[in-house]
């Protein structure tokens, strides 16, 4: 084979094709950043048009009574819900598969390079945005933490004005965090714990500043903040499923958001989209960065649609999402895509059950809350076992337990007769062997001593039996 044929064969091989594809992908991200940004912006725009109502906080624009009973599960788990939930699970599994590929690794490296300046200054960003937000709350004079939480006390206004002052110095950051936690505690006392479960981001933000005092806790601050903002977006997403009547007036006021689809379909789709993006914040590094970017774009787009109230109310959440987007992650944990599909679907059902169960517990007591809380806790237990790798170790134990619970079938007919005959034959054969062994004469080996009291007993293999 000549040189030209060898070169042609080498360039057509699968290895060479993969190398060319990798170089083209990396070159497109490095050399043509404008095209990459344009593509990402187009995808984000299509996502915004599909779920424009997903990030409008319902309680800020519609009079909602938290004491209202949610929809029964039969009305929640409709064919539309199962269709959209299955689509979400498939897309989430495909995204996790992409993250494990070499293209996902390259995209992660490019994002690390782009967001490194923001990652090194994320603490300054959070302190500045938090100071601005609480200064606006103090200037209003009648708000606690969000536009729907009303409070008009002098000491609350004093805490709101002291939080921005404490945020200027690093030594006083724990005091600012303690002030945020005190305001959240007042909200729990005034509005109830179930209502304040919409805003665990303030708990995470207060803990973030309190943990700044210890160098050993600095590495965990971002994880606490990420989990808190994920729960803040995950919990209100359940309102789209169990309280669709709260969202319907918003769609009636802004009919172009539906894009011509049915209102019930749009509400369910908005809930699935919001849950999916919030759940991505709890997953692997690339998934949570992409989820944070999509959620940031959705919140910014909702500001143009719903006005300044929505923008000011979501200002803190947007800043936290930017910090998550710039964070490369401490550990590179990559669960299998099959576990991703199982976990995402189980968490979606578990959160719906737990939402209804906690509502029943808050307003109707334990007997009414037991039915939805038990399946929700069971699903979360399955998720915990999957993520920790214990589900594979417990599978053989579960199989053995099921086998013990199921009684063995009785054998009848010729099979049982044959087994009984075989057992009787074995017993009879053993009896005849013992009889033959008992009648066997003693050994007459001349080498054996006459006085066997001074020597050890002979081996039993020679047919000798002790008297």
C-alpha positions, 0 to 999 in steps of 0.5 A, a space after each residue: 500500500 502506497 503512502 497516499 493510500 495509507 494517508 487516505 485510510 488513516 483519515 477515514 478510520 473511526 479514530 481519525 473521524 472522532 478526532 476531527 469531530 472533537 477538534 471541530 467542536 472545540 474550535 467552534 467554541 473557542 474561535 466562534 464564541 458569537 455563534 455559540 452564544 447565538 445558538 444558546 440564546 436561541 435555545 433559551 428563547 424557545 424555552 422561554 416562549 414554551 414556559 413563560 408562566 413558569 417563573 411568575 410567582 403566583 402569590 405576588 399577583 393573585 389572591 391565594 388562600 393557602 388553606 384551600 385544599 389541593 386537587 386530589 391525586 386523581 385530578 393531578 395524575 392526568 394523561 397529560 401529566 404522565 406524557 409531559 413527565 415521561 418527556 422530562 425523564 427522557 430529556 433528563 436522561 439524554 442530558 446526563 448521557 451528553 454530560 458523560 461524553 467527551 463533548 460534555 467534558 469539553 463544554 464544561 472546560 469552556 464554561 470553566 474558562 468563561 465563568 472563572 472571573 465571576 467565580 472568583 468574585 461571587 462573594 462580592 456579587 452576593 453581598 452587593 445584591 443582598 444589600 440592595 435588596 434589603 435596602 429596597 425592603 427598608 425603603 418600602 417600609 411595609 414588606 418583610 422579605 417578599 412582596 406578599 409578606 407584609 410587616 410594619 414593625 419598627 424593629 423589622 425595619 431596623 434589622 432590614 437597614 442593618 443587614 446592608 450595613 453589616 454586609 460591608 465588612 467581612 467580620 460582620 457577615 455573620 451578623 447580617 446572616 443572623 438578621 436574615 434568619 431572624 426575619 425568616 423566623 418572624 415570617 414563620 411565626 406570622 404566616 406559618 411554616 407551610 407558607 414560608 416553605 416557598 422561600 428557603 432561599 433566605 435560610 440558605 442566604 443567611 447560613 451562607 453569611 453565617 458560615 463565612 466566619 469559619 474557614 472550614 465551612 467556606 467550601 460548603 457555603 455554595 452547596 447550602 445556597 444551591 440547595 436552598 434556591 433549588 428548593 425555593 423553585 421546586 416547591 412553588 412548582 407543585 402549585 401548578 399541579 395541585 392549585 391550577 386555579 391560581 395560575 389560570 387568572 394570570 394566563 387569562 390576563 396574558 393570553 399570548 403566553 399560552 401560544 394557542 395551547 389549552 390552558 390546562 396543558 400550559 399550566 401542567 407544562 409550566 410545572 414540569 419545566 420549572 420542576 425539571 430546571 430546579 431539579 437540575 440544580 441538585 444534580 451533576 456540575 454541568 446539569 446544574 450550570 445549564 439549569 441555572 442559566 436557563 432559570 436566570 433567562 426565564 426570570 429575566 424574561 418574566 421581569 419584562 412580562 410582569 413588571 418591576 415587582 417580579 424583577 425586584 422580588 427575584 433579584 436575589 434568586 437571579 444572583 444566586 443562580 449566576 453564582 451557581 452557573 459560575 461554580 465548576 463544582 467541588 466533586 465530579 460525581 456522575 451517576 449513571 443515566 439510568 439512575 438519573 431517569 429513575 431519580 428524577 421521576 421518583 422525586 417528581 412524584 415524591 414532592 407532589 405527595 409530600 406537598 399535599 401531605 404537609 398541607 394536610 398536616 398543617 390544616 387537617 392533622 396527622 390522620 389526613 396527612 398520613 396517606 400522602 406522606 407515606 408514599 412520598 417518604 418511600 419514594 425519597 428512600 428509594 432515591 437515597 438508596 439509588 444515589 448512594 449505591 445501596 440499591 444494588 446491594 439490597 437487591 439480592 436481600 429483597 429477592 431472598 426475602 420474597 422467596 421466603 414469603 412465597 411458600 414452596 409448591 407441593 410436589 404431587 404425582 409421579 415426581 413426589 413418589 419418585 422422591 419418596 422412593 429414593 429417600 426410602 432406598 437411601 435409608 435401606 441402603 444405609 441400614 444394610 451397610 451398617 449390618 454388613 459392617 457389624 458382621 465383619 470379622 476382626 482383622 488378622 493382620 500379623 503385624 498388629 500387636 496383641 496388646 492394644 492397650 499400649 498403642 493407639 487404636 487402628 484406623 477404621 478403614 480396615 473394617 475394625 469396630 470397637 467393642 
